[in-house]
Amino acid sequence: MKIFNKIKIASILGLSIGLFFSACNKAPLDPTPIKAPTQDQGVTLATLLDNAEFSFLKAAVTRVGLLPNLATTTARYTVFAPNNNAFILSGIPSEAVINALPIASVAGLVSYHVIPQVINASDISTNFPNFEYPTVLNPTAGTPAFNPLVRLTAFPSRRGSAAWVNNIPVTAADVKASNGVLHKVYTLIAPPSKYVWDSISASSDLTYLKAAIIRADSGVGAASQLQTALKSFGVNLTVLAPTNLAFQNLLTGAIYKALLSQGMPAATAFPTAQFLASTPDVFSNPALYGALSAQTVKGIVVYHVLGTSIPGIRVFSVNLPATATPMKTLLNTAVSVHPGVTAQATFVGPFVGAATFKGLANTTASNVIINPLNPFATDQNFVNGVIMKIDQVLLPQ
């Protein structure tokens, strides 16, 4: 299978798993500038929530017992504050619904919007990569694995006068209080609760990617497997996830060409290729191991993970460059001189209208699958990384 036989990886270094902070990507664009309103510095963050536009947020904060914290004058917090419209946009239409939700769910949601230090808009780095900040959300509270020091992190980013937290636009920055600062956000920032591997394993349209990762990990110790990284806390990974159809298209064409080269008539070769590529079991078919060796499949899989190491980097679609720009991938762990993938996005205000990634050997760019009804669904944010689904398999050479 020529298209796969061309991909020869001298060695893929072991995937070391570490509990370190890493960051998300930045690149230039010109979104709608955020507004910086005039503030009254004589009030606390709790007092700011008395504003009618924050009545939903105040109800949530009060319900989980965080209001006294935000009223403490000796404390220092940053609150990414959704107003009532942001709650409604996120599917929570009233304070009654907030009060009916499980308190643990409300606590997790509210805690993920609060950072226990002051972060003014000017403090948010525009450099690559951006810094991640621990929130007050402890994901292990109430479990046998409880660790009071563990916190889920959020990823503020900025370019020019525009800012985001994860992929949610900041609509008004630097509302000052005596004990911190409040930034208004467009919609709720959903706290992650699952791992990247959980999503890949459960997604009906990523079964080929799951099978490819399992094939890539075959014969490798658990500590060095990509699966281990994909389900580990403290790791930041950005996975460009080809859909099942993307893999089927690639595999059908590659198998068809291989069968033709072996002398099989075209009338027989094409339906045979379709049949072999019709199931994720293609990766565990011994007859295809010559073309789909674990090493070859690993070369392709790691080419879909942004960053040159693990822990790695967490990239949201709003962090993609507005002009075609090379980005390194985990393949560079083994092939340092590889140019990586080429990323590009177009924007409508602070929202991503389209985004693409192009592999070195692809004739056309792969599109990031964007839901036009929900631009925030483009980035699937998890405890240890982000998934962006794409419609082509990226080929490194």
C-alpha positions as CSV (number, residue, x, y, z in Angstrom):
1,M,0.0,0.0,0.0
2,K,2.1,2.8,-1.4
3,I,0.4,5.7,0.4
4,F,1.3,4.1,3.7
5,N,4.6,2.5,2.8
6,K,5.9,6.0,2.1
7,I,5.4,6.9,5.8
8,K,8.5,5.5,7.5
9,I,9.1,6.7,11.0
10,A,12.6,6.0,12.2
11,S,11.5,5.9,15.8
12,I,8.6,7.3,17.9
13,L,10.0,8.2,21.3
14,G,8.2,7.0,24.4
15,L,5.3,9.1,25.5
16,S,6.3,10.5,28.9
17,I,3.3,11.5,31.0
18,G,3.8,14.4,33.4
19,L,1.6,16.5,35.6
20,F,2.8,19.9,34.2
21,F,1.1,23.1,33.1
22,S,1.2,23.8,29.4
23,A,-0.7,26.2,27.3
24,C,-2.9,27.0,24.3
25,N,-1.9,28.5,21.0
26,K,-2.2,32.0,19.8
27,A,-2.0,33.8,16.5
28,P,-3.1,37.1,15.0
29,L,-6.6,38.0,13.9
30,D,-8.9,41.1,14.2
31,P,-12.0,40.1,16.2
32,T,-14.5,42.5,17.7
33,P,-12.8,44.5,20.4
34,I,-14.0,43.9,24.0
35,K,-15.4,46.7,25.9
36,A,-13.7,48.1,29.1
37,P,-16.4,49.7,31.2
38,T,-15.9,52.3,33.9
39,Q,-15.7,50.7,37.3
40,D,-16.5,51.5,41.0
41,Q,-13.5,50.2,42.9
42,G,-15.3,50.6,46.3
43,V,-17.4,47.4,45.9
44,T,-16.6,43.7,46.2
45,L,-17.2,41.1,43.5
46,A,-20.2,40.0,45.5
47,T,-21.6,43.5,45.3
48,L,-21.2,43.5,41.5
49,L,-23.5,40.5,41.3
50,D,-26.3,42.7,42.7
51,N,-26.6,44.1,39.2
52,A,-29.9,42.8,37.7
53,E,-28.1,41.4,34.7
54,F,-26.2,38.9,37.0
55,S,-29.2,37.7,39.0
56,F,-28.9,34.1,37.6
57,L,-25.2,34.0,38.4
58,K,-25.8,35.4,41.9
59,A,-28.5,32.7,42.5
60,A,-26.0,30.0,41.4
61,V,-23.2,31.5,43.5
62,T,-25.5,31.8,46.5
63,R,-26.8,28.3,46.2
64,V,-23.3,26.7,46.4
65,G,-22.1,29.0,49.2
66,L,-19.5,31.0,47.2
67,L,-21.0,34.4,47.8
68,P,-19.2,35.0,51.1
69,N,-15.9,34.2,49.4
70,L,-16.6,36.9,46.8
71,A,-17.5,39.3,49.5
72,T,-14.3,38.8,51.5
73,T,-12.2,42.0,51.1
74,T,-9.0,40.2,51.9
75,A,-9.5,37.7,49.1
76,R,-8.4,38.1,45.5
77,Y,-10.5,36.6,42.7
78,T,-11.1,36.9,38.9
79,V,-14.7,36.1,37.9
80,F,-15.5,35.3,34.3
81,A,-19.1,36.3,34.7
82,P,-22.0,35.1,32.4
83,N,-25.0,37.5,32.6
84,N,-28.6,36.3,32.4
85,N,-28.6,36.3,28.6
86,A,-25.5,34.1,28.7
87,F,-27.3,31.6,30.9
88,I,-30.3,31.6,28.6
89,L,-28.1,31.1,25.6
90,S,-26.6,28.1,27.3
91,G,-30.0,26.5,28.0
92,I,-30.6,27.7,31.5
93,P,-33.7,29.9,31.2
94,S,-34.4,30.9,34.8
95,E,-33.3,31.0,38.4
96,A,-35.8,28.3,39.1
97,V,-33.9,25.9,36.8
98,I,-30.7,26.8,38.6
99,N,-32.2,26.0,41.9
100,A,-33.6,22.7,40.5
101,L,-30.2,21.4,39.2
102,P,-28.1,19.1,41.4
103,I,-26.0,21.3,43.7
104,A,-22.9,19.5,42.7
105,S,-23.5,20.4,39.0
106,V,-24.1,24.1,39.9
107,A,-21.0,24.1,42.2
108,G,-18.8,22.7,39.4
109,L,-20.1,25.2,36.8
110,V,-19.7,28.2,39.1
111,S,-16.3,27.2,40.4
112,Y,-14.9,26.9,36.9
113,H,-15.7,30.6,36.3
114,V,-13.6,31.7,39.3
115,I,-9.8,32.0,39.4
116,P,-8.2,32.6,42.9
117,Q,-6.0,35.5,41.7
118,V,-6.5,38.8,39.9
119,I,-6.1,38.6,36.2
120,N,-6.6,41.9,34.4
121,A,-7.0,41.8,30.6
122,S,-3.6,43.3,30.2
123,D,-2.2,40.3,32.3
124,I,-3.3,37.8,29.7
125,S,-0.4,36.9,27.5
126,T,-0.6,37.3,23.8
127,N,2.5,35.1,23.4
128,F,2.6,31.5,22.2
129,P,1.8,29.4,24.1
130,N,-0.6,31.1,26.6
131,F,-0.6,30.4,30.3
132,E,-3.3,28.3,31.9
133,Y,-4.8,29.4,35.3
134,P,-6.1,27.0,38.0
135,T,-9.8,27.7,38.9
136,V,-11.3,27.0,42.2
137,L,-12.9,23.9,40.9
138,N,-11.5,20.8,42.5
139,P,-12.5,17.8,40.3
140,T,-11.7,15.2,43.0
141,A,-13.8,16.6,45.8
142,G,-16.0,14.0,47.4
143,T,-14.1,11.1,45.8
144,P,-11.6,8.6,47.4
145,A,-8.9,10.3,45.2
146,F,-9.6,13.7,47.0
147,N,-6.6,16.0,46.7
148,P,-7.2,19.6,48.0
149,L,-4.4,20.9,45.7
150,V,-5.9,19.7,42.4
151,R,-7.7,22.2,40.3
152,L,-9.1,22.2,36.8
153,T,-7.6,25.0,34.7
154,A,-9.0,27.5,32.3
155,F,-7.2,29.0,29.3
156,P,-7.5,32.8,28.9
157,S,-6.1,34.1,25.7
158,R,-5.8,37.5,24.1
159,R,-4.7,39.3,20.9
160,G,-5.0,43.0,20.7
161,S,-8.1,44.2,22.6
162,A,-9.9,40.9,22.1
163,A,-9.9,38.1,24.7
164,W,-11.3,34.7,25.3
165,V,-11.4,32.1,28.1
166,N,-11.1,28.7,26.5
167,N,-13.1,29.4,23.3
168,I,-15.7,31.7,24.9
169,P,-15.4,35.5,24.0
170,V,-15.0,38.0,26.7
171,T,-17.5,40.8,26.0
172,A,-16.5,43.3,28.6
173,A,-13.2,43.3,30.5
174,D,-11.8,44.7,33.7
175,V,-14.9,45.4,35.8
176,K,-12.9,46.3,38.9
177,A,-13.8,45.4,42.5
178,S,-11.9,46.0,45.8
179,N,-11.1,42.2,45.9
180,G,-10.6,41.4,42.3
181,V,-11.9,41.8,38.8
182,L,-14.8,40.7,36.8
183,H,-14.9,39.9,33.0
184,K,-18.2,39.4,31.3
185,V,-18.4,36.4,29.0
186,Y,-20.6,35.6,26.0
187,T,-21.9,32.3,27.3
188,L,-21.3,29.7,30.1
189,I,-17.8,28.1,30.2
190,A,-18.6,24.4,30.6
191,P,-16.2,22.7,33.0
192,P,-14.7,19.5,31.5
193,S,-15.6,16.3,33.1
194,K,-14.2,13.6,30.8
195,Y,-10.9,12.6,29.3
196,V,-10.0,12.8,25.6
197,W,-9.8,9.0,25.4
198,D,-13.3,8.6,27.0
199,S,-14.7,10.7,24.2
200,I,-12.8,8.9,21.4
201,S,-13.8,5.5,22.8
202,A,-17.5,6.5,23.1
203,S,-17.9,8.5,19.8
204,S,-19.7,6.5,17.1
205,D,-18.1,8.6,14.4
206,L,-14.5,8.1,15.7
207,T,-14.4,4.3,15.8
208,Y,-11.6,4.2,13.2
209,L,-9.5,6.7,15.1
210,K,-9.9,4.5,18.2
211,A,-8.8,1.4,16.3
212,A,-5.9,3.3,14.8
213,I,-4.7,4.4,18.2
214,I,-5.0,0.9,19.6
215,R,-3.0,-0.4,16.6
216,A,-0.4,2.3,17.1
217,D,0.0,1.3,20.7
218,S,0.4,-2.5,20.0
219,G,3.6,-3.9,21.4
220,V,4.2,-0.8,23.5
221,G,4.3,-0.7,27.3
222,A,1.4,1.0,28.9
223,A,3.5,3.9,30.2
224,S,4.5,4.9,26.7
225,Q,1.1,4.3,25.0
226,L,-0.8,7.2,23.5
227,Q,-3.9,5.8,25.2
228,T,-2.3,6.4,28.5
229,A,-1.7,10.0,27.7
230,L,-5.2,10.5,26.4
231,K,-6.7,9.4,29.7
232,S,-4.2,11.0,32.1
233,F,-4.8,14.0,34.3
234,G,-2.3,16.9,34.0
235,V,-1.7,16.4,30.3
236,N,-2.7,18.9,27.6
237,L,-3.3,17.4,24.2
238,T,-5.0,18.8,21.1
239,V,-6.2,16.0,18.9
240,L,-7.3,16.6,15.3
241,A,-9.8,13.7,15.0
242,P,-10.6,12.3,11.5
243,T,-14.1,11.0,11.3
244,N,-14.9,7.5,10.2
245,L,-15.7,8.7,6.7
246,A,-12.4,10.4,6.5
247,F,-10.6,7.1,7.3
248,Q,-12.8,5.1,5.0
249,N,-12.1,7.4,2.1
250,L,-8.3,7.2,2.6
251,L,-8.2,3.4,3.3
252,T,-10.4,2.5,0.3
253,G,-8.2,4.4,-2.1
254,A,-5.0,3.1,-0.6
255,I,-6.1,-0.5,-0.6
256,Y,-7.5,-0.2,-4.1
257,K,-4.2,1.0,-5.4
258,A,-2.4,-1.7,-3.6
259,L,-4.6,-4.4,-5.1
260,L,-4.2,-3.0,-8.6
261,S,-0.4,-3.1,-8.2
262,Q,-0.7,-6.8,-7.3
263,G,-2.5,-7.5,-10.6
264,M,-6.1,-7.6,-9.4
265,P,-8.6,-6.4,-12.0
266,A,-10.1,-3.0,-11.3
267,A,-13.7,-4.4,-11.3
268,T,-12.7,-6.7,-8.5
269,A,-10.2,-4.5,-6.7
270,F,-12.6,-1.6,-5.9
271,P,-15.4,-3.6,-4.2
272,T,-12.7,-5.6,-2.4
273,A,-11.1,-2.4,-1.1
274,Q,-14.5,-1.0,-0.1
275,F,-15.2,-4.2,1.9
276,L,-11.9,-4.2,3.6
277,A,-12.2,-0.5,4.6
278,S,-15.8,-0.8,5.7
279,T,-15.0,-1.6,9.3
280,P,-12.4,-0.4,11.9
281,D,-11.2,-4.0,12.0
282,V,-9.1,-3.0,9.0
283,F,-6.4,-2.0,11.5
284,S,-6.3,-5.4,13.0
285,N,-6.4,-7.4,9.7
286,P,-3.2,-9.4,9.5
287,A,-3.4,-9.4,5.7
288,L,-2.8,-5.7,5.8
289,Y,0.0,-5.5,8.4
290,G,2.5,-4.9,5.6
291,A,0.9,-1.5,4.9
292,L,-0.7,-0.9,8.3
293,S,2.2,-1.8,10.6
294,A,2.0,-0.4,14.2
295,Q,4.9,1.9,13.4
296,T,3.3,3.3,10.2
297,V,-0.1,3.8,11.9
298,K,1.6,5.5,14.9
299,G,3.3,7.9,12.5
300,I,-0.1,8.9,11.2
301,V,-1.8,9.1,14.6
302,V,0.8,11.3,16.2
303,Y,0.7,13.6,13.2
304,H,-2.8,14.4,14.5
305,V,-1.7,15.6,17.9
306,L,-0.5,19.2,18.1
307,G,2.6,20.1,20.0
308,T,6.0,18.5,20.1
309,S,5.8,16.7,23.4
310,I,3.5,15.4,26.1
311,P,2.1,17.2,28.2
312,G,1.7,19.2,24.9
313,I,-0.4,22.2,24.2
314,R,-4.1,22.9,24.3
315,V,-5.4,24.7,21.2
316,F,-8.9,26.1,20.7
317,S,-10.2,27.0,17.3
318,V,-10.1,30.7,18.3
319,N,-6.4,30.4,18.7
320,L,-5.8,29.4,15.1
321,P,-4.0,31.8,12.8
322,A,-5.8,33.9,10.2
323,T,-3.1,33.1,7.7
324,A,-1.8,29.7,6.7
325,T,0.9,28.9,9.4
326,P,2.9,25.7,10.1
327,M,2.3,24.1,13.4
328,K,4.4,21.3,14.9
329,T,2.9,17.9,15.9
330,L,3.9,15.0,18.1
331,L,5.5,13.5,15.0
332,N,8.3,16.0,15.5
333,T,9.3,14.0,18.6
334,A,10.8,11.5,16.2
335,V,11.3,13.7,13.0
336,S,12.4,17.0,14.4
337,V,12.8,18.7,10.9
338,H,9.2,17.8,9.8
339,P,7.3,21.0,8.9
340,G,4.2,19.8,10.7
341,V,0.7,20.7,9.6
342,T,-0.6,24.0,8.2
343,A,-3.4,25.7,10.1
344,Q,-5.7,28.5,9.2
345,A,-9.0,30.0,10.3
346,T,-11.4,32.7,9.2
347,F,-13.4,34.6,11.7
348,V,-16.7,36.4,12.0
349,G,-16.1,38.8,14.8
350,P,-14.8,36.7,17.7
351,F,-16.3,33.5,16.3
352,V,-14.6,31.0,14.0
353,G,-16.3,30.8,10.6
354,A,-14.1,28.1,9.1
355,A,-10.8,26.4,10.0
356,T,-8.5,24.0,8.2
357,F,-5.5,21.8,8.7
358,K,-3.4,20.6,5.8
359,G,-1.0,17.7,6.0
360,L,2.3,17.8,4.1
361,A,1.2,15.1,1.6
362,N,-2.4,16.1,1.3
363,T,-3.5,17.8,-1.9
364,T,-6.3,19.7,-0.2
365,A,-6.8,20.9,3.3
366,S,-8.9,19.1,5.8
367,N,-11.8,21.1,7.2
368,V,-12.5,21.4,10.9
369,I,-16.2,20.3,11.3
370,I,-18.1,23.3,12.6
371,N,-21.6,23.3,13.8
372,P,-23.1,26.6,12.4
373,L,-25.8,26.6,15.1
374,N,-23.3,26.3,17.9
375,P,-19.8,27.6,17.1
376,F,-18.6,26.6,20.6
377,A,-19.2,22.9,19.7
378,T,-16.2,23.0,17.3
379,D,-13.8,22.6,20.3
380,Q,-14.6,19.7,22.5
381,N,-12.9,20.5,25.7
382,F,-11.9,17.8,28.1
383,V,-10.0,17.5,31.4
384,N,-6.7,16.7,29.6
385,G,-7.2,18.3,26.1
386,V,-9.3,19.4,23.2
387,I,-10.7,17.4,20.2
388,M,-11.4,19.1,16.8
389,K,-13.1,16.7,14.3
390,I,-11.8,16.9,10.7
391,D,-13.0,15.5,7.4
392,Q,-9.7,14.2,6.1
393,V,-6.8,12.1,7.4
394,L,-3.6,14.2,7.5
395,L,-0.7,12.6,5.8
396,P,2.9,13.5,6.9
397,Q,4.6,12.5,3.6
